[in-house]
Amino acid sequence: MASRSNNSRLPKFKRVLFVAAHPDDPDFGAGGSVARLTDNGSEVIYVIVTDGSQGGEDPNQKDTDLVAIRQKEQRAAARVLGVKKVEFLGYKDGHLAPDLKLRRDIVRMIRMYKPELVITHIPGRVLDAPMGGSHPDHLAVGEATFAAVYPDSRNPRAFRSLLKEGLKAHEVKEVWIPFWTSGDYLVDITPTLDKKIEALNKHQSQVAKPGREWDIEKLLRKRHREVGKRGGYRYAESFKRITV
Ligand SMILES: [Zn+2]
């Protein structure tokens, strides 16, 4: 099938903030689209909320060692996709709640980077999708990020301590949620699927767990081919696209 890739079909965003719970989430959820956006001239910034310290099989591995590995992997994966900046908020993996502190910390990122588009997790449990997508940290980040986009980041009376940091109100225009079961907006990732696979392979601590080897390339090609069929693309990623 001929690729219908065309950058003019992708909306033009100056800056995009991707707020995710764990290292590897942005690459898994939307790595092909991230590469399309950076190819198209957008500056994409990753905000990784947790330290990733529960993403391992060895209970005796030191948290600090695993955190360092995962940050290094995330930076390498981001580079593959053209993402120049990764912010780690350092919350403990597995312990997130969509509380006011988390909201404020995400508002700080939004006001600092002033994105037009924010990409984040689904802010609620999806019962007809595999449970991995409804990790409690994902739900917490999704909910806190939605609250940060509206109303907090645009409301000058919200989190007034941020004004003292010089961070003024900012209006985000759109939110995208990677939503591969039933999204309503498809991005053609035919030109960037190889980069997505390369980026995910940078997360060796996750894709090469002993006794749990999986063929990431096969899995991604199958998934994105199925999604692509809905729009006549060879490979696609699917989102819920929300205008704020
Ligand atoms: Zn995750």
py3Dmol code that shows the C-alpha trace and the ligand (Angstrom):
import py3Dmol

protein = """\
ATOM      1  CA  MET A   1       0.000   0.000   0.000  1.00  0.00           C
ATOM      2  CA  ALA A   2       1.333   3.455  -0.833  1.00  0.00           C
ATOM      3  CA  SER A   3       2.169   5.614   2.120  1.00  0.00           C
ATOM      4  CA  ARG A   4      -0.056   8.658   2.481  1.00  0.00           C
ATOM      5  CA  SER A   5       2.466  10.382   4.679  1.00  0.00           C
ATOM      6  CA  ASN A   6       2.329  14.119   4.305  1.00  0.00           C
ATOM      7  CA  ASN A   7       3.602  16.524   6.924  1.00  0.00           C
ATOM      8  CA  SER A   8       1.045  19.149   5.924  1.00  0.00           C
ATOM      9  CA  ARG A   9      -1.647  16.843   7.327  1.00  0.00           C
ATOM     10  CA  LEU A  10      -0.070  16.988  10.752  1.00  0.00           C
ATOM     11  CA  PRO A  11      -1.102  20.134  12.647  1.00  0.00           C
ATOM     12  CA  LYS A  12       1.772  22.540  13.240  1.00  0.00           C
ATOM     13  CA  PHE A  13       2.742  22.943  16.896  1.00  0.00           C
ATOM     14  CA  LYS A  14       5.654  25.031  18.086  1.00  0.00           C
ATOM     15  CA  ARG A  15       5.979  23.175  21.371  1.00  0.00           C
ATOM     16  CA  VAL A  16       4.561  19.912  22.665  1.00  0.00           C
ATOM     17  CA  LEU A  17       4.722  18.643  26.260  1.00  0.00           C
ATOM     18  CA  PHE A  18       4.397  14.899  26.808  1.00  0.00           C
ATOM     19  CA  VAL A  19       3.520  14.157  30.456  1.00  0.00           C
ATOM     20  CA  ALA A  20       3.953  10.469  31.275  1.00  0.00           C
ATOM     21  CA  ALA A  21       4.146   8.338  34.401  1.00  0.00           C
ATOM     22  CA  HIS A  22       7.179   6.156  33.661  1.00  0.00           C
ATOM     23  CA  PRO A  23      10.303   6.083  31.524  1.00  0.00           C
ATOM     24  CA  ASP A  24       9.295   4.340  28.245  1.00  0.00           C
ATOM     25  CA  ASP A  25       5.603   5.374  28.382  1.00  0.00           C
ATOM     26  CA  PRO A  26       5.891   8.204  25.832  1.00  0.00           C
ATOM     27  CA  ASP A  27       7.889   6.060  23.418  1.00  0.00           C
ATOM     28  CA  PHE A  28       5.483   3.137  23.745  1.00  0.00           C
ATOM     29  CA  GLY A  29       2.341   5.241  23.643  1.00  0.00           C
ATOM     30  CA  ALA A  30       3.192   7.577  20.816  1.00  0.00           C
ATOM     31  CA  GLY A  31       6.844   7.315  19.735  1.00  0.00           C
ATOM     32  CA  GLY A  32       5.962   7.278  16.040  1.00  0.00           C
ATOM     33  CA  SER A  33       3.924  10.462  16.358  1.00  0.00           C
ATOM     34  CA  VAL A  34       6.593  12.121  18.501  1.00  0.00           C
ATOM     35  CA  ALA A  35       9.086  11.517  15.687  1.00  0.00           C
ATOM     36  CA  ARG A  36       6.589  12.885  13.142  1.00  0.00           C
ATOM     37  CA  LEU A  37       6.139  16.018  15.281  1.00  0.00           C
ATOM     38  CA  THR A  38       9.876  16.646  15.722  1.00  0.00           C
ATOM     39  CA  ASP A  39      10.454  15.985  11.986  1.00  0.00           C
ATOM     40  CA  ASN A  40       7.765  18.591  11.369  1.00  0.00           C
ATOM     41  CA  GLY A  41       9.657  21.208  13.405  1.00  0.00           C
ATOM     42  CA  SER A  42       7.943  20.896  16.801  1.00  0.00           C
ATOM     43  CA  GLU A  43      10.013  21.079  19.950  1.00  0.00           C
ATOM     44  CA  VAL A  44       8.870  18.122  22.064  1.00  0.00           C
ATOM     45  CA  ILE A  45       9.623  17.971  25.793  1.00  0.00           C
ATOM     46  CA  TYR A  46       9.102  14.855  27.897  1.00  0.00           C
ATOM     47  CA  VAL A  47       8.030  15.128  31.534  1.00  0.00           C
ATOM     48  CA  ILE A  48       8.502  11.774  33.278  1.00  0.00           C
ATOM     49  CA  VAL A  49       6.704  11.934  36.609  1.00  0.00           C
ATOM     50  CA  THR A  50       8.020   8.868  38.479  1.00  0.00           C
ATOM     51  CA  ASP A  51      11.514   7.533  38.954  1.00  0.00           C
ATOM     52  CA  GLY A  52      10.691   4.145  37.385  1.00  0.00           C
ATOM     53  CA  SER A  53      12.024   2.338  40.461  1.00  0.00           C
ATOM     54  CA  GLN A  54       9.364  -0.393  40.347  1.00  0.00           C
ATOM     55  CA  GLY A  55      10.096  -1.370  36.754  1.00  0.00           C
ATOM     56  CA  GLY A  56      12.250  -4.406  37.522  1.00  0.00           C
ATOM     57  CA  GLU A  57      12.141  -8.060  38.521  1.00  0.00           C
ATOM     58  CA  ASP A  58      14.938  -8.100  41.118  1.00  0.00           C
ATOM     59  CA  PRO A  59      13.762  -6.980  44.589  1.00  0.00           C
ATOM     60  CA  ASN A  60      17.407  -6.692  45.705  1.00  0.00           C
ATOM     61  CA  GLN A  61      18.490  -4.251  43.013  1.00  0.00           C
ATOM     62  CA  LYS A  62      19.097  -0.836  44.567  1.00  0.00           C
ATOM     63  CA  ASP A  63      16.464   1.762  43.647  1.00  0.00           C
ATOM     64  CA  THR A  64      19.152   4.315  42.858  1.00  0.00           C
ATOM     65  CA  ASP A  65      20.828   1.933  40.391  1.00  0.00           C
ATOM     66  CA  LEU A  66      17.605   1.145  38.546  1.00  0.00           C
ATOM     67  CA  VAL A  67      16.564   4.805  38.480  1.00  0.00           C
ATOM     68  CA  ALA A  68      19.895   5.769  36.917  1.00  0.00           C
ATOM     69  CA  ILE A  69      19.603   3.030  34.276  1.00  0.00           C
ATOM     70  CA  ARG A  70      16.063   4.020  33.390  1.00  0.00           C
ATOM     71  CA  GLN A  71      16.877   7.717  33.095  1.00  0.00           C
ATOM     72  CA  LYS A  72      19.789   6.909  30.809  1.00  0.00           C
ATOM     73  CA  GLU A  73      17.578   4.641  28.675  1.00  0.00           C
ATOM     74  CA  GLN A  74      14.870   7.307  28.486  1.00  0.00           C
ATOM     75  CA  ARG A  75      17.331   9.989  27.387  1.00  0.00           C
ATOM     76  CA  ALA A  76      18.724   7.688  24.679  1.00  0.00           C
ATOM     77  CA  ALA A  77      15.236   6.802  23.410  1.00  0.00           C
ATOM     78  CA  ALA A  78      14.223  10.469  23.383  1.00  0.00           C
ATOM     79  CA  ARG A  79      17.277  11.326  21.272  1.00  0.00           C
ATOM     80  CA  VAL A  80      16.249   8.740  18.657  1.00  0.00           C
ATOM     81  CA  LEU A  81      12.871  10.477  18.311  1.00  0.00           C
ATOM     82  CA  GLY A  82      14.294  14.004  18.126  1.00  0.00           C
ATOM     83  CA  VAL A  83      13.267  14.959  21.687  1.00  0.00           C
ATOM     84  CA  LYS A  84      15.954  17.233  23.101  1.00  0.00           C
ATOM     85  CA  LYS A  85      14.691  17.760  26.658  1.00  0.00           C
ATOM     86  CA  VAL A  86      13.546  15.246  29.277  1.00  0.00           C
ATOM     87  CA  GLU A  87      12.402  16.446  32.715  1.00  0.00           C
ATOM     88  CA  PHE A  88      12.245  13.879  35.533  1.00  0.00           C
ATOM     89  CA  LEU A  89       9.965  14.915  38.407  1.00  0.00           C
ATOM     90  CA  GLY A  90      11.282  12.104  40.636  1.00  0.00           C
ATOM     91  CA  TYR A  91       8.078  10.871  42.275  1.00  0.00           C
ATOM     92  CA  LYS A  92       8.265   7.330  43.634  1.00  0.00           C
ATOM     93  CA  ASP A  93       7.106   4.784  41.064  1.00  0.00           C
ATOM     94  CA  GLY A  94       3.822   3.103  42.020  1.00  0.00           C
ATOM     95  CA  HIS A  95       2.902   5.690  44.656  1.00  0.00           C
ATOM     96  CA  LEU A  96       1.230   8.406  42.603  1.00  0.00           C
ATOM     97  CA  ALA A  97      -2.024  10.119  43.468  1.00  0.00           C
ATOM     98  CA  PRO A  98      -3.602  12.946  41.451  1.00  0.00           C
ATOM     99  CA  ASP A  99      -3.152  15.342  44.364  1.00  0.00           C
ATOM    100  CA  LEU A 100      -2.571  19.085  44.466  1.00  0.00           C
ATOM    101  CA  LYS A 101       1.214  18.772  44.698  1.00  0.00           C
ATOM    102  CA  LEU A 102       1.370  16.708  41.515  1.00  0.00           C
ATOM    103  CA  ARG A 103      -1.011  19.130  39.797  1.00  0.00           C
ATOM    104  CA  ARG A 104       1.131  22.094  40.800  1.00  0.00           C
ATOM    105  CA  ASP A 105       4.312  20.399  39.571  1.00  0.00           C
ATOM    106  CA  ILE A 106       2.697  19.710  36.182  1.00  0.00           C
ATOM    107  CA  VAL A 107       1.332  23.279  36.002  1.00  0.00           C
ATOM    108  CA  ARG A 108       4.912  24.448  36.600  1.00  0.00           C
ATOM    109  CA  MET A 109       6.075  22.441  33.567  1.00  0.00           C
ATOM    110  CA  ILE A 110       3.214  23.743  31.400  1.00  0.00           C
ATOM    111  CA  ARG A 111       3.900  27.358  32.360  1.00  0.00           C
ATOM    112  CA  MET A 112       7.644  26.905  31.882  1.00  0.00           C
ATOM    113  CA  TYR A 113       7.479  25.347  28.405  1.00  0.00           C
ATOM    114  CA  LYS A 114       4.207  26.952  27.143  1.00  0.00           C
ATOM    115  CA  PRO A 115       3.125  24.057  24.895  1.00  0.00           C
ATOM    116  CA  GLU A 116       0.201  24.354  22.486  1.00  0.00           C
ATOM    117  CA  LEU A 117      -0.297  20.594  22.664  1.00  0.00           C
ATOM    118  CA  VAL A 118      -0.092  18.335  25.722  1.00  0.00           C
ATOM    119  CA  ILE A 119      -0.009  14.546  25.320  1.00  0.00           C
ATOM    120  CA  THR A 120      -0.777  12.400  28.355  1.00  0.00           C
ATOM    121  CA  HIS A 121      -2.450   9.239  29.680  1.00  0.00           C
ATOM    122  CA  ILE A 122      -6.168   8.453  29.775  1.00  0.00           C
ATOM    123  CA  PRO A 123      -7.486   9.985  33.019  1.00  0.00           C
ATOM    124  CA  GLY A 124      -9.635   6.992  33.918  1.00  0.00           C
ATOM    125  CA  ARG A 125      -9.792   3.223  33.875  1.00  0.00           C
ATOM    126  CA  VAL A 126     -10.735   1.647  30.531  1.00  0.00           C
ATOM    127  CA  LEU A 127     -12.381  -1.665  31.272  1.00  0.00           C
ATOM    128  CA  ASP A 128     -12.416  -3.055  27.743  1.00  0.00           C
ATOM    129  CA  ALA A 129      -8.670  -2.535  27.183  1.00  0.00           C
ATOM    130  CA  PRO A 130      -5.727  -4.566  28.540  1.00  0.00           C
ATOM    131  CA  MET A 131      -5.049  -3.693  32.198  1.00  0.00           C
ATOM    132  CA  GLY A 132      -1.501  -2.474  31.518  1.00  0.00           C
ATOM    133  CA  GLY A 133      -2.931   0.753  30.164  1.00  0.00           C
ATOM    134  CA  SER A 134      -4.802   1.381  33.417  1.00  0.00           C
ATOM    135  CA  HIS A 135      -1.727   1.317  35.668  1.00  0.00           C
ATOM    136  CA  PRO A 136      -2.672   3.444  38.697  1.00  0.00           C
ATOM    137  CA  ASP A 137       0.238   5.820  38.029  1.00  0.00           C
ATOM    138  CA  HIS A 138      -1.086   6.378  34.491  1.00  0.00           C
ATOM    139  CA  LEU A 139      -4.547   7.215  35.831  1.00  0.00           C
ATOM    140  CA  ALA A 140      -3.034   9.638  38.355  1.00  0.00           C
ATOM    141  CA  VAL A 141      -0.873  11.399  35.769  1.00  0.00           C
ATOM    142  CA  GLY A 142      -3.783  11.583  33.306  1.00  0.00           C
ATOM    143  CA  GLU A 143      -6.121  13.123  35.858  1.00  0.00           C
ATOM    144  CA  ALA A 144      -3.543  15.530  37.308  1.00  0.00           C
ATOM    145  CA  THR A 145      -2.487  16.638  33.820  1.00  0.00           C
ATOM    146  CA  PHE A 146      -6.059  17.271  32.692  1.00  0.00           C
ATOM    147  CA  ALA A 147      -6.631  19.359  35.833  1.00  0.00           C
ATOM    148  CA  ALA A 148      -3.339  21.170  35.203  1.00  0.00           C
ATOM    149  CA  VAL A 149      -4.381  21.992  31.612  1.00  0.00           C
ATOM    150  CA  TYR A 150      -7.844  23.091  32.664  1.00  0.00           C
ATOM    151  CA  PRO A 151      -8.261  25.136  34.699  1.00  0.00           C
ATOM    152  CA  ASP A 152      -5.006  25.497  36.620  1.00  0.00           C
ATOM    153  CA  SER A 153      -2.327  26.468  34.094  1.00  0.00           C
ATOM    154  CA  ARG A 154      -4.527  29.121  32.472  1.00  0.00           C
ATOM    155  CA  ASN A 155      -5.899  30.506  35.744  1.00  0.00           C
ATOM    156  CA  PRO A 156      -3.666  33.240  37.199  1.00  0.00           C
ATOM    157  CA  ARG A 157      -5.311  32.703  40.580  1.00  0.00           C
ATOM    158  CA  ALA A 158      -4.368  29.013  40.711  1.00  0.00           C
ATOM    159  CA  PHE A 159      -1.095  28.057  42.454  1.00  0.00           C
ATOM    160  CA  ARG A 160      -0.058  31.656  43.005  1.00  0.00           C
ATOM    161  CA  SER A 161       3.305  30.555  44.389  1.00  0.00           C
ATOM    162  CA  LEU A 162       4.241  29.871  40.748  1.00  0.00           C
ATOM    163  CA  LEU A 163       3.839  33.566  39.934  1.00  0.00           C
ATOM    164  CA  LYS A 164       6.708  34.222  42.343  1.00  0.00           C
ATOM    165  CA  GLU A 165       8.783  31.839  40.214  1.00  0.00           C
ATOM    166  CA  GLY A 166       7.976  34.065  37.228  1.00  0.00           C
ATOM    167  CA  LEU A 167       5.577  31.504  35.720  1.00  0.00           C
ATOM    168  CA  LYS A 168       2.528  33.243  34.293  1.00  0.00           C
ATOM    169  CA  ALA A 169      -0.761  31.670  33.195  1.00  0.00           C
ATOM    170  CA  HIS A 170      -0.635  29.764  29.894  1.00  0.00           C
ATOM    171  CA  GLU A 171      -3.413  28.356  27.732  1.00  0.00           C
ATOM    172  CA  VAL A 172      -2.898  24.917  26.199  1.00  0.00           C
ATOM    173  CA  LYS A 173      -4.846  24.499  22.929  1.00  0.00           C
ATOM    174  CA  GLU A 174      -5.118  20.717  22.588  1.00  0.00           C
ATOM    175  CA  VAL A 175      -4.693  17.471  24.521  1.00  0.00           C
ATOM    176  CA  TRP A 176      -3.999  14.143  22.808  1.00  0.00           C
ATOM    177  CA  ILE A 177      -4.314  10.798  24.550  1.00  0.00           C
ATOM    178  CA  PRO A 178      -2.731   7.699  23.025  1.00  0.00           C
ATOM    179  CA  PHE A 179      -5.789   5.484  22.767  1.00  0.00           C
ATOM    180  CA  TRP A 180      -5.113   2.602  20.494  1.00  0.00           C
ATOM    181  CA  THR A 181      -8.332   0.692  21.021  1.00  0.00           C
ATOM    182  CA  SER A 182     -10.772   3.385  19.928  1.00  0.00           C
ATOM    183  CA  GLY A 183      -9.089   6.718  19.281  1.00  0.00           C
ATOM    184  CA  ASP A 184     -10.711   9.119  16.844  1.00  0.00           C
ATOM    185  CA  TYR A 185      -7.553  10.687  15.419  1.00  0.00           C
ATOM    186  CA  LEU A 186      -4.914   8.772  13.501  1.00  0.00           C
ATOM    187  CA  VAL A 187      -1.323   9.808  12.844  1.00  0.00           C
ATOM    188  CA  ASP A 188       0.417   8.106   9.938  1.00  0.00           C
ATOM    189  CA  ILE A 189       3.626   6.695  11.415  1.00  0.00           C
ATOM    190  CA  THR A 190       4.713   4.811   8.297  1.00  0.00           C
ATOM    191  CA  PRO A 191       7.789   7.056   7.975  1.00  0.00           C
ATOM    192  CA  THR A 192       8.738   6.794  11.668  1.00  0.00           C
ATOM    193  CA  LEU A 193       7.841   3.275  12.859  1.00  0.00           C
ATOM    194  CA  ASP A 194      11.475   2.177  12.516  1.00  0.00           C
ATOM    195  CA  LYS A 195      12.522   5.024  14.812  1.00  0.00           C
ATOM    196  CA  LYS A 196       9.867   4.006  17.348  1.00  0.00           C
ATOM    197  CA  ILE A 197      11.219   0.445  17.369  1.00  0.00           C
ATOM    198  CA  GLU A 198      14.761   1.760  17.754  1.00  0.00           C
ATOM    199  CA  ALA A 199      13.675   4.018  20.628  1.00  0.00           C
ATOM    200  CA  LEU A 200      11.921   1.192  22.474  1.00  0.00           C
ATOM    201  CA  ASN A 201      14.988  -0.991  22.126  1.00  0.00           C
ATOM    202  CA  LYS A 202      16.895   1.638  24.110  1.00  0.00           C
ATOM    203  CA  HIS A 203      14.791   0.579  27.127  1.00  0.00           C
ATOM    204  CA  GLN A 204      16.741  -2.645  27.539  1.00  0.00           C
ATOM    205  CA  SER A 205      15.867  -2.968  31.249  1.00  0.00           C
ATOM    206  CA  GLN A 206      12.217  -3.221  30.178  1.00  0.00           C
ATOM    207  CA  VAL A 207      12.238  -5.084  26.869  1.00  0.00           C
ATOM    208  CA  ALA A 208      14.813  -7.719  27.820  1.00  0.00           C
ATOM    209  CA  LYS A 209      13.589  -8.840  31.243  1.00  0.00           C
ATOM    210  CA  PRO A 210      14.867 -12.343  32.024  1.00  0.00           C
ATOM    211  CA  GLY A 211      12.192 -14.939  31.268  1.00  0.00           C
ATOM    212  CA  ARG A 212      10.000 -12.324  29.619  1.00  0.00           C
ATOM    213  CA  GLU A 213      11.615 -11.787  26.260  1.00  0.00           C
ATOM    214  CA  TRP A 214       9.207 -10.393  23.729  1.00  0.00           C
ATOM    215  CA  ASP A 215       9.577  -9.417  20.142  1.00  0.00           C
ATOM    216  CA  ILE A 216       8.967  -5.710  20.313  1.00  0.00           C
ATOM    217  CA  GLU A 217       9.261  -5.202  16.568  1.00  0.00           C
ATOM    218  CA  LYS A 218       6.694  -7.895  15.773  1.00  0.00           C
ATOM    219  CA  LEU A 219       4.306  -6.589  18.407  1.00  0.00           C
ATOM    220  CA  LEU A 220       4.514  -2.990  17.203  1.00  0.00           C
ATOM    221  CA  ARG A 221       4.222  -3.817  13.500  1.00  0.00           C
ATOM    222  CA  LYS A 222       1.101  -5.873  14.168  1.00  0.00           C
ATOM    223  CA  ARG A 223      -0.522  -3.294  16.422  1.00  0.00           C
ATOM    224  CA  HIS A 224       0.189  -0.298  14.204  1.00  0.00           C
ATOM    225  CA  ARG A 225      -0.791  -2.145  11.026  1.00  0.00           C
ATOM    226  CA  GLU A 226      -4.195  -2.896  12.590  1.00  0.00           C
ATOM    227  CA  VAL A 227      -4.651   0.722  13.654  1.00  0.00           C
ATOM    228  CA  GLY A 228      -3.462   1.960  10.243  1.00  0.00           C
ATOM    229  CA  LYS A 229      -6.140  -0.054   8.435  1.00  0.00           C
ATOM    230  CA  ARG A 230      -8.777   2.263   9.894  1.00  0.00           C
ATOM    231  CA  GLY A 231      -7.341   5.226   7.974  1.00  0.00           C
ATOM    232  CA  GLY A 232      -5.764   3.647   4.915  1.00  0.00           C
ATOM    233  CA  TYR A 233      -2.237   3.967   6.313  1.00  0.00           C
ATOM    234  CA  ARG A 234       0.369   1.258   6.408  1.00  0.00           C
ATOM    235  CA  TYR A 235       1.096   2.021  10.083  1.00  0.00           C
ATOM    236  CA  ALA A 236      -0.656   4.465  12.409  1.00  0.00           C
ATOM    237  CA  GLU A 237      -0.997   5.530  16.026  1.00  0.00           C
ATOM    238  CA  SER A 238      -4.390   6.418  17.398  1.00  0.00           C
ATOM    239  CA  PHE A 239      -5.391   9.221  19.782  1.00  0.00           C
ATOM    240  CA  LYS A 240      -8.317  10.918  21.397  1.00  0.00           C
ATOM    241  CA  ARG A 241      -7.852  14.502  20.265  1.00  0.00           C
ATOM    242  CA  ILE A 242      -9.396  17.065  22.561  1.00  0.00           C
ATOM    243  CA  THR A 243      -9.686  20.800  21.968  1.00  0.00           C
ATOM    244  CA  VAL A 244      -9.372  22.658  25.266  1.00  0.00           C
TER     245      VAL A 244
END
"""
ligand_1 = """\
1
ZN
Zn 3.842 3.251 32.503
"""
view = py3Dmol.view(width=600, height=400)
view.addModel(protein, "pdb")
view.setStyle({"model": 0}, {"cartoon": {"style": "trace"}})
view.addModel(ligand_1, "xyz")
view.setStyle({"model": 1}, {"stick": {}})
view.zoomTo()
view.show()
